[in-house]
Amino acid sequence: MRIILCGFGIVGQNLSKLIESRSEDLYARYGLKPRLVGVFDSGGSAVETSGLDLTKLLQVKKKFGTVKNYSNLKNKQTGIDLINNLEADVLVEATASNYKDAEPGMTHITTAMKHGMHVISVNKGPLALAFPSLMELATYNQVLLRFSGTVGGGTPILDYAKNSLLGERIT
């Protein structure tokens, strides 16, 4: 499974640590071999189509405050550049939440879905401003939009409401 990660703050870094520490278990249990092929943060990006070395990536982020120094290329690609130019199965959208216009997360999410990528968002902005439209776009493009990490433990209630209360009027 090839993953693009937009946002490499606390959430993105902890996801990387989790992927690294659980990789053998994920493969043994589910046959999944997740690889981050592109990571974007506010300073630049790191790209490796065969999969980034997550230990090195975390060390570079800690030392320089950005992932752009991962290689000698000093990569300055944006999240949109990664989504448009890399072959990936999943986008993890973890940029800062913006409640005015939901950018850049909204564009990352919609572009990824149009490219046939499944999306996991921990960015609350796009969901707060355009949840119905995003769900419709996901359905249209036959991809999954997952978001339970956006608000922590309370978010699964949204899935419950969506699936179990279809005939009810919620006020």
C-alpha positions in Angstrom: 0.0 0.0 0.0 1.6 3.3 -1.2 0.7 6.3 1.0 1.1 10.0 0.6 1.2 11.9 3.8 0.4 15.7 3.7 1.4 17.2 7.0 4.3 16.0 9.1 3.6 17.5 12.5 2.8 15.4 15.6 0.1 13.3 14.0 2.2 12.6 10.8 5.3 11.8 12.8 3.4 9.5 15.2 1.7 7.7 12.2 5.2 7.1 10.7 6.4 5.7 14.0 3.4 3.4 14.2 3.8 2.2 10.6 7.4 1.5 11.3 6.9 -0.4 14.6 3.9 -2.4 13.4 5.0 -3.2 9.8 5.6 -6.9 10.4 2.3 -7.3 12.3 0.3 -5.5 9.5 1.8 -7.8 6.9 1.3 -11.0 9.0 -2.3 -10.2 9.9 -3.6 -8.4 6.8 -1.1 -8.8 4.1 -0.5 -5.1 4.0 2.9 -3.5 3.5 2.4 0.2 4.0 5.0 2.4 2.4 5.2 6.2 2.6 6.1 7.2 -0.9 5.7 11.0 -0.4 5.6 13.3 2.6 4.9 17.0 2.6 5.3 19.5 5.3 5.4 23.3 5.4 9.1 23.4 4.4 9.1 21.0 1.5 8.8 17.3 0.7 10.5 13.9 0.7 9.8 11.4 -2.1 10.9 7.9 -2.7 8.7 5.7 -5.0 10.0 2.5 -3.4 9.2 3.8 0.1 10.8 6.3 2.4 13.2 5.2 5.2 11.0 6.2 8.1 13.8 6.3 10.7 15.8 8.6 8.5 12.7 10.7 7.8 12.0 11.3 11.5 15.7 12.1 12.1 15.7 14.6 9.3 12.5 16.3 10.6 14.0 16.5 14.1 17.3 17.9 13.0 16.1 20.4 10.3 12.5 21.0 11.2 11.4 19.9 7.8 11.5 16.8 5.6 12.9 18.6 2.5 16.5 17.7 3.6 15.7 13.9 3.3 17.7 13.7 0.1 20.2 16.0 -1.7 17.4 17.1 -4.1 16.0 19.7 -1.6 12.5 18.8 -2.7 10.1 21.7 -2.7 7.1 19.9 -4.1 3.7 20.8 -2.6 1.1 18.3 -1.4 -0.8 18.8 -4.7 2.4 18.1 -6.6 2.8 14.8 -4.7 -0.8 13.8 -5.3 -0.6 14.6 -9.0 2.8 13.1 -9.7 3.1 10.0 -7.4 1.3 6.7 -7.8 -0.3 6.1 -4.5 -3.3 4.2 -3.0 -4.0 6.4 0.0 -3.7 10.0 1.0 -3.4 10.8 4.7 -4.4 14.5 5.1 -2.8 15.8 8.3 -2.2 19.5 7.6 -3.4 22.1 10.0 -7.2 22.7 10.2 -8.5 25.8 8.5 -12.1 26.8 9.2 -12.3 29.7 6.8 -11.8 27.9 3.5 -10.5 24.5 4.5 -7.3 24.9 2.5 -5.0 23.3 1.7 -6.6 20.2 3.0 -9.8 20.5 0.9 -7.8 20.6 -2.4 -5.6 17.7 -1.2 -8.6 15.6 -0.4 -10.6 16.4 -3.5 -7.6 16.0 -5.9 -6.7 12.7 -4.3 -10.2 11.3 -4.7 -10.4 12.4 -8.3 -7.2 10.4 -8.8 -8.8 7.3 -7.3 -7.0 7.5 -3.9 -8.7 6.6 -0.7 -8.4 9.4 1.9 -7.9 9.4 5.6 -8.3 12.9 7.0 -7.3 14.0 10.5 -7.9 17.6 9.3 -11.2 18.9 10.7 -11.5 22.0 8.4 -12.7 20.2 5.1 -15.1 18.0 7.1 -16.6 20.9 9.0 -17.1 23.0 5.9 -18.0 20.4 3.2 -18.7 17.0 4.7 -21.7 16.1 2.5 -19.9 17.2 -0.7 -16.8 15.2 0.3 -18.9 12.1 0.9 -20.6 12.5 -2.4 -17.3 12.9 -4.2 -15.9 9.8 -2.5 -19.0 7.8 -3.6 -18.8 9.1 -7.1 -15.1 8.2 -7.4 -15.6 4.8 -5.6 -13.1 5.6 -2.9 -13.2 5.5 0.8 -13.2 8.7 3.0 -12.3 8.0 6.6 -12.1 10.6 9.3 -12.6 9.1 12.8 -9.2 10.5 13.9 -10.4 14.1 13.4 -12.1 14.6 16.8 -10.7 11.7 18.8 -12.9 9.3 20.6 -16.2 11.0 19.8 -16.1 10.8 16.0 -17.3 7.2 15.6 -20.8 8.5 16.5 -20.9 10.1 13.0 -20.6 6.6 11.4 -23.3 5.3 13.8 -25.6 8.2 12.9 -24.9 7.8 9.2 -25.5 4.0 9.1 -28.0 3.4 11.9 -30.2 6.5 11.8 -30.9 6.8 8.1 -34.6 7.1 8.5 -34.5 9.5 11.5 -34.7 13.2 11.4 -31.9 14.6 13.4 -32.3 18.2 14.8 
